Amino acid sequence: MGLSFHFEYYVALLSALVAVLLFFAHREKSLSPRILAAYFLCASYMLFLHTLVRYGDFIYFPHLWRTNEIVGMLNPALAFIYVRSVLEQRYQFRRSDIVLLSLSIIMAFCFLHFYMQPADYKRTVILTALSNKSVYVQANEGILPPGVALLTRSIFGIIMIVCQFVLLYRWYTRTRPLLPNSRQNLNIFRWLLFLSTAIGLTFCLLIGQHIFQFFHEKDFYWVISTTLMTTLFSTLIYLFLQPAILYGLQGWSSAEETSFAPGPPVETKKANRRADSSKADSGLIREKVEQHLTDNKPFIARGYAIANLSAEIGVPLYQLSAFINQQYGQSFNEFINGYRIKYIKEVLLKEPGVEHYTLEALGKKAGFNSRSTFIAAVKKQTGQTPSAFLQDINLDAGS
């Protein structure tokens, strides 16, 4: 196989790996990080396909030809659903989300006959299209007239991007003042604004590139492949530097929801009922969680996970995960480690002979899996080394 190797391919692979980690390694199984994982996976696939077109490598992957028509409908929908799920602090999909995602399936049916063709036939089509990129953008292999598939994707993408910015504007002007004025909430808004701007810029350049390609024989695919690579890589770096944005917003708003989507508007009374219900659920969950952890101290069992807490207090896993993220601005591990360190303080103050404990023994007594995880948790929770932490507790105990 004579496949050429370029930096775009490596960025696409990196994005796909991040997507897999977000989806499967996120133990708390929240909705929005998994939607974001799906978005990154689709974005990496789009970058891969555009790079294949740019460098003429598509002949090595004939069965991937025209699959960009499907992903091109799926990606804008995922981006919009992700932004809305974060801003509205949602636990589950809406019915309208399923409708938006199903549009990509409809597009797939338009090219179903071509997808079923043998590889040799597809290679002939690919060679013809790659020799004249204006033929490529017309998508003549589907049941739609030439250029209609591109037009459909473009209109749909524009609608989704506009809806994202409307969501952000409404949240910033209406809902933000009713939430805690925390750095977490501001960072999340900036992240969503950055992501939406990157998507909007990429999409506008994609449309422009297709228009120029439609009327000119000159190859413009270097523009979109480079732009896709740059924006995708920058969003990955942003996420790496600010991982706490995955925890979601802090606090609950009592205002009407900031939802915005194609279709009839949601009635204010229903929106207010849902908001009031969220606040009531939040208070109930907080009482259950804090009372259970304080009274029963189940976290001293090593390997204690959010699934255990969910089963013990009878709160669904997805709802419990979102609650901890939103109310405390922490992941489950950080949240539970705070209780473990608090428990260590109680043990140190009350049990005789604790000064003879090693760090490893002390950590295991509180539920930490190892000495290293205990040390890291103490540093993160208190800003001190374990030695300084223990010294302060001993001084308090002796005063």
C-alpha positions in Angstrom: 0.0 0.0 0.0 1.4 3.4 -1.1 -0.4 5.5 1.5 1.5 8.7 2.2 1.9 9.9 5.8 1.2 13.5 6.7 0.6 15.4 10.0 -3.1 15.6 9.4 -3.4 11.8 9.8 -1.6 11.9 13.1 -3.9 14.7 14.4 -7.0 12.6 13.3 -5.6 9.6 15.1 -5.0 11.7 18.3 -8.5 13.0 18.2 -9.9 9.5 17.8 -7.9 8.3 20.8 -9.1 11.2 22.9 -12.7 10.4 21.9 -12.3 6.8 22.9 -10.8 7.8 26.3 -13.6 10.3 26.9 -16.3 7.8 26.1 -15.0 4.7 27.8 -12.6 5.9 30.5 -15.0 8.5 31.9 -16.2 6.3 34.8 -19.0 8.6 35.8 -20.8 8.1 32.4 -22.1 11.7 32.1 -24.1 12.7 29.0 -22.2 15.7 27.8 -18.6 14.2 27.9 -19.9 11.2 25.8 -21.5 13.5 23.3 -18.2 15.4 23.1 -16.4 12.1 22.6 -18.7 11.3 19.7 -18.1 14.8 18.2 -14.3 14.4 18.4 -14.6 10.9 16.8 -16.6 12.3 13.9 -14.3 15.4 13.5 -11.3 13.1 13.4 -13.0 11.0 10.7 -13.8 14.1 8.7 -10.2 15.3 8.9 -9.1 11.8 7.8 -11.4 11.9 4.7 -10.4 15.4 3.7 -6.8 14.5 4.0 -7.4 11.4 1.8 -8.9 13.7 -0.8 -6.1 16.3 -0.6 -3.2 13.8 -1.1 -5.1 11.5 -3.5 -5.0 8.5 -1.0 -8.7 7.7 -1.3 -8.0 4.8 -3.7 -6.7 2.8 -0.8 -10.0 3.2 1.1 -12.7 2.9 -1.6 -15.4 1.9 0.7 -15.1 5.1 2.7 -16.0 7.2 -0.4 -19.1 9.4 0.2 -19.3 8.5 3.9 -18.4 12.1 4.6 -22.0 12.9 3.5 -23.2 11.0 6.6 -20.7 12.4 9.1 -21.1 15.9 7.6 -24.8 15.7 8.9 -23.9 14.1 12.1 -21.1 16.4 13.3 -23.1 19.7 13.5 -25.9 17.9 15.3 -23.5 16.5 17.9 -21.9 19.8 18.5 -25.3 21.5 19.0 -26.5 18.8 21.3 -23.3 18.9 23.3 -23.5 22.7 23.9 -27.2 22.5 24.8 -26.7 19.6 27.2 -24.0 21.5 29.1 -25.9 24.8 29.3 -29.1 23.1 30.3 -27.4 20.6 32.6 -29.2 17.7 31.1 -28.8 14.1 32.0 -30.5 12.5 29.0 -31.2 12.9 25.3 -34.3 14.8 24.2 -36.6 13.5 21.5 -35.5 16.3 19.3 -31.9 15.2 19.6 -32.8 11.8 18.2 -34.5 13.6 15.2 -31.4 15.7 14.6 -29.1 12.6 14.7 -31.4 10.6 12.5 -31.0 13.0 9.6 -27.6 11.5 8.9 -29.3 8.1 8.5 -31.6 9.7 5.9 -28.5 11.0 4.0 -27.0 7.5 4.2 -30.1 6.1 2.4 -29.5 8.5 -0.5 -26.1 6.9 -1.1 -27.0 3.3 -0.1 -26.9 2.0 -3.7 -23.4 3.3 -4.2 -22.2 2.0 -0.8 -23.2 -1.5 -1.9 -21.0 -1.4 -5.0 -17.7 -3.4 -5.3 -14.4 -1.8 -4.5 -13.2 -1.8 -8.2 -16.2 0.2 -9.3 -15.6 2.7 -6.5 -12.0 3.1 -7.4 -13.0 4.0 -10.9 -15.3 6.7 -9.5 -12.7 7.9 -7.1 -10.0 8.3 -9.8 -12.4 10.3 -11.9 -13.4 12.6 -9.0 -9.8 13.1 -7.8 -8.7 14.1 -11.3 -11.3 16.9 -11.2 -12.1 18.0 -7.7 -15.2 19.9 -8.9 -16.7 16.5 -9.7 -16.0 15.4 -6.2 -18.2 18.1 -4.6 -21.1 17.3 -6.8 -21.6 13.9 -5.2 -23.1 12.4 -8.4 -23.2 8.8 -6.9 -26.3 9.4 -4.8 -30.0 9.7 -5.7 -30.0 13.5 -5.1 -29.3 15.9 -8.0 -25.6 17.0 -8.3 -24.7 19.4 -5.6 -27.9 19.0 -3.5 -26.2 16.8 -0.9 -23.6 19.5 -0.3 -26.3 22.2 -0.2 -28.3 20.2 2.3 -25.3 19.7 4.6 -24.4 23.4 4.3 -27.8 24.6 5.3 -28.1 22.2 8.1 -24.7 23.1 9.4 -25.4 26.8 9.3 -28.7 26.3 11.2 -26.9 24.3 13.9 -24.1 26.8 14.3 -26.5 29.7 14.6 -28.5 27.8 17.2 -25.3 27.2 19.2 -24.5 30.9 19.4 -28.1 31.7 20.3 -27.9 29.2 23.1 -24.7 30.8 24.3 -26.1 34.3 24.1 -29.3 33.4 26.0 -27.4 31.6 28.7 -25.0 34.4 29.2 -27.6 37.1 29.4 -30.4 35.2 31.2 -29.2 32.2 33.1 -25.6 33.1 34.1 -26.6 35.9 36.6 -28.8 33.3 38.4 -25.9 30.8 38.8 -23.0 31.0 41.2 -20.4 33.4 40.0 -17.7 30.8 39.9 -14.6 30.4 37.8 -15.8 27.0 36.7 -19.0 28.4 35.1 -17.0 31.1 33.3 -14.4 28.7 32.1 -17.1 26.4 30.7 -18.8 29.3 28.9 -15.4 30.3 27.4 -14.8 26.8 26.3 -18.2 26.4 24.6 -17.7 29.8 22.9 -14.2 28.7 21.7 -15.5 25.4 20.4 -18.5 27.0 18.7 -16.3 29.6 17.1 -13.8 27.0 15.9 -16.6 24.9 14.4 -18.2 27.9 12.8 -14.9 29.1 11.2 -14.2 25.6 9.9 -17.6 25.2 8.5 -17.6 28.6 6.7 -14.2 27.8 5.1 -15.5 24.4 4.1 -18.5 25.9 2.3 -16.2 28.5 0.7 -13.8 25.9 -0.4 -16.5 23.8 -1.9 -17.9 26.8 -3.8 -14.5 27.6 -5.3 -13.9 24.0 -6.1 -17.3 23.7 -7.9 -16.4 26.5 -10.3 -12.6 26.0 -10.6 -10.3 23.2 -11.5 -7.6 24.4 -9.1 -7.3 22.3 -6.0 -8.4 24.1 -2.8 -8.4 21.1 -0.5 -5.3 22.2 1.3 -7.3 25.0 2.8 -9.9 22.9 4.5 -7.6 20.0 5.5 -5.2 22.5 7.1 -8.0 24.4 8.8 -9.6 21.2 10.1 -6.3 20.0 11.5 -5.5 23.3 13.2 -8.9 23.8 14.8 -9.2 20.2 15.9 -5.7 20.2 17.4 -6.3 23.5 19.2 -9.6 22.2 20.8 -7.8 19.1 22.0 -5.0 21.3 23.6 -7.7 23.4 25.2 -9.4 20.4 26.7 -6.1 19.0 27.9 -5.3 22.3 29.7 -8.7 22.7 31.2 -10.0 19.2 32.0 -12.3 20.5 34.7 -14.7 21.8 32.1 -15.9 18.3 31.7 -17.5 18.5 35.2 -20.3 20.8 34.0 -21.7 24.0 35.4 -22.0 24.6 39.1 -25.4 25.4 40.7 -28.9 25.4 39.5 -30.9 28.1 37.8 -34.5 28.9 38.8 -35.1 30.7 35.6 -36.8 29.3 32.5 -34.6 27.0 30.4 -32.4 28.5 27.8 -33.3 25.9 25.2 -33.3 26.8 21.6 -33.9 24.4 18.8 -35.8 24.2 15.5 -39.4 23.6 16.4 -42.1 25.1 18.6 -40.9 27.0 21.7 -41.2 25.3 25.1 -44.0 26.7 27.3 -42.7 28.8 30.2 -44.7 27.0 32.8 -43.3 23.7 31.8 -39.8 25.1 31.7 -40.2 26.6 35.2 -41.6 23.3 36.5 -38.5 21.5 35.2 -36.2 24.0 36.7 -38.0 23.8 40.1 -37.8 20.0 39.8 -34.1 20.2 39.2 -33.6 22.4 42.3 -35.7 20.1 44.4 -33.9 17.0 43.2 -30.6 18.7 43.9 -31.5 19.3 47.5 -32.8 15.8 48.0 -29.7 14.2 46.4 -27.4 16.4 48.5 -29.1 15.3 51.7 -28.9 11.7 50.7 -25.2 11.8 49.6 -23.9 13.8 52.6 -25.9 11.9 55.2 -24.9 8.6 53.8 -21.2 9.4 53.5 -21.1 11.1 56.9 -23.0 8.4 58.8 -21.8 5.2 57.1 -18.4 6.2 55.7 -18.5 3.7 52.8 -15.6 5.4 51.2 -13.1 3.7 53.5 -13.5 0.6 51.4 -10.8 0.6 48.7 -12.1 0.8 45.2 -15.2 2.6 46.2 -16.9 3.9 43.0 -19.7 6.1 42.0 -21.7 3.0 41.0 -21.5 1.8 44.6 -22.8 5.2 45.9 -25.5 5.2 43.3 -26.8 1.8 44.4 -26.6 2.6 48.1 -28.6 5.8 48.0 -31.0 4.9 45.1 -30.0 7.7 42.8 -29.4 6.9 39.1 -25.8 6.9 38.1 -26.1 9.6 35.4 -28.0 11.9 37.7 -25.6 11.4 40.6 -22.6 12.1 38.4 -24.1 15.3 37.1 -25.1 16.4 40.6 -21.5 16.0 42.0 -20.0 17.8 39.0 -22.5 20.7 39.2 -22.8 21.1 42.9 -19.2 20.6 43.9 -17.3 21.3 40.7 -15.4 18.1 41.1 -15.1 14.6 39.7 -16.4 11.8 41.9 -12.8 10.8 42.8 -11.9 14.3 43.9 -15.2 14.5 45.8 -14.8 11.2 47.7 -11.1 11.9 48.4 -12.2 15.0 50.3 -14.3 12.8 52.6 -11.4 10.5 53.0 -9.1 13.3 54.1 -11.7 14.6 56.4 -12.0 11.1 57.8 -8.2 11.0 58.3 -8.5 14.1 60.4 -11.1 12.5 62.6 -9.0 9.3 63.0 -5.8 11.3 63.8 -7.6 13.4 66.4 -9.4 10.5 68.1 -7.3 7.3 67.8 -4.3 6.7 70.0 -1.0 5.7 68.5 -1.8 7.2 65.1 1.6 8.9 65.0 3.1 5.5 64.4 1.2 4.9 61.2 3.0 5.0 57.9 1.6 7.1 55.1 0.6 3.9 53.2 -1.2 2.5 56.3 -2.9 5.8 56.9 -4.0 6.1 53.3 -5.4 2.5 53.2 -7.2 3.1 56.4 -9.1 5.9 54.7 -9.8 4.0 51.5 -7.0 5.1 49.3 -5.6 2.4 47.0 -2.0 3.2 47.4 0.5 5.6 49.0 0.9 7.6 45.8 -2.8 8.2 45.3 -3.0 9.3 49.0 -0.1 11.7 48.6 -1.6 13.2 45.4 -5.0 13.6 46.9 -3.6 15.4 50.0 -1.7 17.8 47.8 -4.7 18.5 45.6 -7.2 18.9 48.5 -5.0 20.8 50.9 -2.1 22.3 48.9 0.3 20.7 51.4 2.6 17.7 51.4 1.4 14.9 53.6 4.1 15.6 56.2 3.0 19.2 56.5 -0.6 18.2 56.6 0.0 15.7 59.4 2.1 18.2 61.3 -0.7 20.8 61.2 -3.2 18.2 62.5 -0.8 17.2 65.3 -0.4 20.9 66.3 -4.2 21.4 66.3 -4.6 18.3 68.4 -2.0 19.4 70.9 -3.3 23.0 71.3 
